[in-house]
Amino acid sequence: MNGNDHSVIRAVLAGDKEAYSLLVRAHGQTVFRVAFRIVGNEADAEEIVQETFLRAYQGLAGFERRSEFGTWIYRIAVNCALNRVCQTGVDAEYRCGEESDPEQRIVQVASSTADPERSVLSREIGAAHAQAMQRLTATERTAFILRHMEDRSTGEIAELLGIAPNAAKQAVFRAVHKLRRELAPLRGNA
């Protein structure tokens, strides 16, 4: 739908408020995916999707049609998710350890071939990974997610986070280094 986004935007700006639902349907899953990966919580991610599309609707007249709507809405989503992380203090809460259950933040898919021991090990590894991700700073976590889960370039990460490209590269590097160090004891178990 990317080629058609500009015509839908023109229709919305001309007064067709129903046309905006086409943009929401076309980009909603991408917005949810990045929000969920940043905040790690489905309810917060859903709220971020709503906030993102509301902000986009309110700022649609200022959207520069030189860029793609998908890129613009993605940036709004990342900013909303980062704002949520800063507002809720997820990092501080998660570091306390006992106040939240890391297994609740993991989406688990059962394997038909997994035995009970392997399932327990998978849960332990998933919980350790979730804890290690939460120990990263918000910038490091977001940069890591954008690079290694969303497959964004360093330039895109820098633009999305509003930092210099070298700072984005360093944030990804620090995140990878911290995760490797944190998860090193699991290498023998995996």
Phi, psi and chi 1 to 4 in degrees:
 res  aa     phi    psi   chi1   chi2   chi3   chi4
   1 MET       -   -6.3  165.2  152.8 -151.8      -
   2 ASN   -54.3  -41.4  -71.1  -16.8      -      -
   3 GLY   -66.5  -27.1      -      -      -      -
   4 ASN   -89.8  -12.6 -162.4   26.2      -      -
   5 ASP   -55.7  -42.0  -74.7   -7.5      -      -
   6 HIS   -64.7  -37.2  -68.1  -68.9      -      -
   7 SER   -70.5  -35.0   61.6      -      -      -
   8 VAL   -66.2  -41.8  172.8      -      -      -
   9 ILE   -61.9  -43.1  -68.9  167.7      -      -
  10 ARG   -59.8  -40.3  -78.8 -167.3  -63.3  -84.6
  11 ALA   -64.9  -42.8      -      -      -      -
  12 VAL   -62.5  -45.6  172.2      -      -      -
  13 LEU   -66.7  -24.1  -67.1  174.1      -      -
  14 ALA   -82.8   -2.9      -      -      -      -
  15 GLY   116.7   -5.0      -      -      -      -
  16 ASP   -84.0   86.9 -176.3   -1.6      -      -
  17 LYS   -66.6  -27.2  -66.1 -178.7 -174.3  -20.0
  18 GLU   -68.2  -26.1  -62.3  -60.9  -42.4      -
  19 ALA   -63.9  -25.8      -      -      -      -
  20 TYR   -61.2  -29.6 -165.8   67.0      -      -
  21 SER   -61.4  -26.8   66.0      -      -      -
  22 LEU   -65.1  -39.0  -64.2  172.6      -      -
  23 LEU   -68.5  -39.7  -65.5  171.8      -      -
  24 VAL   -62.9  -45.6  172.7      -      -      -
  25 ARG   -64.2  -38.8  -79.9 -164.0  -58.5  -94.2
  26 ALA   -71.5  -32.1      -      -      -      -
  27 HIS  -118.5   -2.0  -60.5  -79.1      -      -
  28 GLY   -60.7  -42.7      -      -      -      -
  29 GLN   -67.6  -37.7  -74.2 -162.2  -42.3      -
  30 THR   -64.1  -43.7  -59.2      -      -      -
  31 VAL   -62.9  -44.3  169.4      -      -      -
  32 PHE   -62.3  -44.8  176.9   81.6      -      -
  33 ARG   -58.8  -48.6 -176.0 -176.2   68.8 -127.8
  34 VAL   -69.9  -36.8   72.7      -      -      -
  35 ALA   -64.0  -45.5      -      -      -      -
  36 PHE   -62.9  -41.1 -178.5   78.7      -      -
  37 ARG   -65.9  -31.0  -74.2 -178.3  170.0  166.3
  38 ILE   -81.7  -45.2  -68.0  171.8      -      -
  39 VAL   -92.7  -21.4  -62.0      -      -      -
  40 GLY    69.3   23.9      -      -      -      -
  41 ASN  -147.1  124.6  173.1  -43.9      -      -
  42 GLU   -64.4  -42.4 -170.1  172.3  -24.3      -
  43 ALA   -63.8  -45.1      -      -      -      -
  44 ASP   -64.8  -39.2  -75.1  -14.8      -      -
  45 ALA   -62.1  -41.0      -      -      -      -
  46 GLU   -61.6  -42.5  -70.4  -73.0  -11.6      -
  47 GLU   -65.0  -37.4  -72.5 -178.8   24.4      -
  48 ILE   -65.2  -38.6  -70.1  166.1      -      -
  49 VAL   -59.2  -47.4  169.6      -      -      -
  50 GLN   -61.9  -45.4  -67.5  175.3    8.4      -
  51 GLU   -63.2  -41.2 -178.2 -179.5  -10.8      -
  52 THR   -60.6  -49.6  -62.6      -      -      -
  53 PHE   -71.4  -28.9  -78.8  104.5      -      -
  54 LEU   -67.1  -47.3  176.7   62.8      -      -
  55 ARG   -61.4  -41.0  -75.6 -174.7 -177.6 -174.1
  56 ALA   -64.1  -42.5      -      -      -      -
  57 TYR   -61.7  -44.7 -176.5   78.7      -      -
  58 GLN   -66.7  -29.5  -68.1  169.1  -23.0      -
  59 GLY  -102.7   10.5      -      -      -      -
  60 LEU   -60.0  -34.5 -160.1   55.8      -      -
  61 ALA   -64.4  -27.6      -      -      -      -
  62 GLY   -90.7   -0.2      -      -      -      -
  63 PHE   -66.7  126.2  170.6   64.6      -      -
  64 GLU   -85.6  119.0  -64.3 -178.5   17.5      -
  65 ARG   -74.7    4.5  -67.9 -178.8 -170.7   99.4
  66 ARG   -70.5  -28.4  -66.0  175.9  -61.5  176.5
  67 SER  -101.9  174.0   62.9      -      -      -
  68 GLU   -84.8  143.8  -68.9  -65.7  -37.3      -
  69 PHE   -61.3  -38.7  178.8   79.6      -      -
  70 GLY   -59.3  -40.5      -      -      -      -
  71 THR   -66.8  -42.8  -57.1      -      -      -
  72 TRP   -64.0  -47.2 -174.3   63.6      -      -
  73 ILE   -68.5  -34.2 -163.5   80.7      -      -
  74 TYR   -61.7  -44.4 -168.8   91.0      -      -
  75 ARG   -63.9  -41.6 -177.7  176.4 -174.6  147.0
  76 ILE   -60.4  -43.4  -65.7  170.8      -      -
  77 ALA   -62.1  -44.3      -      -      -      -
  78 VAL   -61.5  -44.9  167.4      -      -      -
  79 ASN   -62.3  -43.4  -71.4  -24.5      -      -
  80 CYS   -62.9  -41.7  -71.0      -      -      -
  81 ALA   -65.6  -42.6      -      -      -      -
  82 LEU   -64.4  -39.7  -73.0  174.1      -      -
  83 ASN   -60.6  -41.1  -72.1  -17.8      -      -
  84 ARG   -63.5  -42.9  178.4   61.5   55.5   97.8
  85 VAL   -60.6  -44.0  167.7      -      -      -
  86 CYS   -67.9  -39.0  -67.7      -      -      -
  87 GLN   -69.7  -40.5  -71.1  170.6   -5.9      -
  88 THR   -88.0  -11.8   59.5      -      -      -
  89 GLY    63.3   38.2      -      -      -      -
  90 VAL   -55.6  -40.3  170.4      -      -      -
  91 ASP   -59.4  -49.2  -69.1  -22.4      -      -
  92 ALA   -64.6  -43.4      -      -      -      -
  93 GLU   -62.1  -43.2  172.1 -161.2  -20.7      -
  94 TYR   -69.7  -33.7 -149.1   91.0      -      -
  95 ARG   -66.4  -23.0  -75.5 -170.9 -178.0  120.6
  96 CYS   -68.3  -20.8  -65.2      -      -      -
  97 GLY    79.1  -61.6      -      -      -      -
  98 GLU   -82.2  -12.3  -65.3  165.5    3.9      -
  99 GLU   -79.7  -18.0  -67.8 -177.3   17.1      -
 100 SER  -140.1  153.4   65.1      -      -      -
 101 ASP  -100.0  110.4 -178.3    6.0      -      -
 102 PRO   -61.0  -25.6   12.9  -19.4      -      -
 103 GLU   -68.6  -21.7  -71.2 -174.6    4.2      -
 104 GLN   -73.2  -18.9  -69.0  178.3   -7.7      -
 105 ARG   -92.1    2.9  -64.8  179.5 -176.1 -131.5
 106 ILE  -109.2  133.0  -59.2  169.2      -      -
 107 VAL   -87.6  118.9  176.3      -      -      -
 108 GLN  -111.8  136.0  -63.3  179.1    9.9      -
 109 VAL  -117.1  123.0  179.5      -      -      -
 110 ALA   -74.6  140.1      -      -      -      -
 111 SER  -100.3  140.0  169.3      -      -      -
 112 SER   -72.3  -16.7   59.0      -      -      -
 113 THR  -104.3   -1.4   61.0      -      -      -
 114 ALA   -76.8  129.8      -      -      -      -
 115 ASP   -85.8  167.1   61.3    7.9      -      -
 116 PRO   -56.9  -40.3  -24.6   32.8      -      -
 117 GLU   -63.9  -43.1 -176.6  178.3  -33.4      -
 118 ARG   -66.6  -36.6 -174.4  160.1 -176.2   84.4
 119 SER   -63.7  -43.3  -65.1      -      -      -
 120 VAL   -63.4  -44.9  168.3      -      -      -
 121 LEU   -61.8  -42.1 -177.9   59.8      -      -
 122 SER   -62.2  -41.5  -68.0      -      -      -
 123 ARG   -64.3  -41.5  -80.5 -164.8  -57.3  -83.2
 124 GLU   -63.7  -43.8  -72.4  175.1    4.3      -
 125 ILE   -64.8  -43.6  -69.4  170.6      -      -
 126 GLY   -62.3  -41.0      -      -      -      -
 127 ALA   -66.3  -41.8      -      -      -      -
 128 ALA   -63.8  -41.1      -      -      -      -
 129 HIS   -62.9  -44.4 -178.5  -95.7      -      -
 130 ALA   -63.1  -41.8      -      -      -      -
 131 GLN   -64.7  -42.4  -73.8  178.2  -28.0      -
 132 ALA   -63.4  -40.4      -      -      -      -
 133 MET   -63.3  -40.0  -73.6  -67.5  -71.9      -
 134 GLN   -72.0  -19.8  -68.7  -58.9  -34.3      -
 135 ARG   -79.3  -13.4  -73.9 -171.6 -177.7  108.0
 136 LEU   -72.7  156.0  -60.4  173.8      -      -
 137 THR   -68.2  164.1   66.5      -      -      -
 138 ALA   -59.4  -40.4      -      -      -      -
 139 THR   -66.7  -45.0  -59.6      -      -      -
 140 GLU   -62.7  -46.0  -69.6  167.6  -14.3      -
 141 ARG   -62.1  -45.7 -176.9  173.3   46.5 -105.0
 142 THR   -66.3  -42.7  -56.2      -      -      -
 143 ALA   -61.9  -42.5      -      -      -      -
 144 PHE   -62.7  -46.6  179.1   84.8      -      -
 145 ILE   -60.9  -46.6  -71.1  167.8      -      -
 146 LEU   -63.5  -38.4  -67.6  173.3      -      -
 147 ARG   -78.2  -49.7  179.7   69.0 -170.0  113.5
 148 HIS   -97.9  -15.5  -66.2  -71.2      -      -
 149 MET  -111.3  -33.0  -64.7  177.4  175.5      -
 150 GLU  -101.4   -5.0  -64.4  -70.3  -40.5      -
 151 ASP    56.5   42.2 -158.7   29.1      -      -
 152 ARG   -91.0  150.1  -61.6  -67.9  175.9  153.2
 153 SER   -76.6  164.7   71.0      -      -      -
 154 THR   -61.0  -39.2  -56.2      -      -      -
 155 GLY   -62.2  -42.2      -      -      -      -
 156 GLU   -65.6  -40.6  -71.7  174.3  -54.6      -
 157 ILE   -62.0  -45.3  -64.7  166.6      -      -
 158 ALA   -58.8  -44.2      -      -      -      -
 159 GLU   -66.3  -44.4 -175.6 -179.7  -28.9      -
 160 LEU   -64.1  -37.1  -72.6  165.5      -      -
 161 LEU   -90.8   -8.2  -65.6  176.7      -      -
 162 GLY    69.2   37.6      -      -      -      -
 163 ILE  -128.2  169.0   58.5  177.7      -      -
 164 ALA   -68.8  150.3      -      -      -      -
 165 PRO   -55.4  -39.0  -27.4   35.3      -      -
 166 ASN   -65.7  -37.4 -164.4   40.2      -      -
 167 ALA   -65.6  -37.5      -      -      -      -
 168 ALA   -64.8  -44.0      -      -      -      -
 169 LYS   -61.6  -42.1 -171.8 -177.3  -67.6 -174.0
 170 GLN   -65.4  -38.8  -73.4  -62.8  -44.3      -
 171 ALA   -62.9  -42.4      -      -      -      -
 172 VAL   -64.7  -45.0  172.2      -      -      -
 173 PHE   -60.0  -47.3  175.5   80.3      -      -
 174 ARG   -61.6  -41.1  -78.8 -169.0  -46.5  -86.8
 175 ALA   -62.7  -46.7      -      -      -      -
 176 VAL   -61.8  -44.7  168.5      -      -      -
 177 HIS   -61.1  -46.5 -179.1   70.8      -      -
 178 LYS   -64.0  -42.1  -73.1  178.8  178.9  179.4
 179 LEU   -65.5  -42.1  -70.9  171.0      -      -
 180 ARG   -60.5  -44.9  -79.1 -175.4  179.7  154.8
 181 ARG   -64.0  -43.6 -174.0  177.6   61.7 -126.9
 182 GLU   -67.8  -36.9 -173.5   89.8   19.1      -
 183 LEU   -96.4   -0.3  -60.2  172.6      -      -
 184 ALA   -54.3  -40.0      -      -      -      -
 185 PRO   -62.7  -20.2  -24.1   32.9      -      -
 186 LEU   -82.1  -13.6  -63.6  176.0      -      -
 187 ARG   -59.1  -35.8  -73.2 -172.5 -171.1  153.4
 188 GLY   -70.5  -25.0      -      -      -      -
 189 ASN   -87.1  -25.1  -65.2  -22.7      -      -
 190 ALA   -80.2      -      -      -      -      -
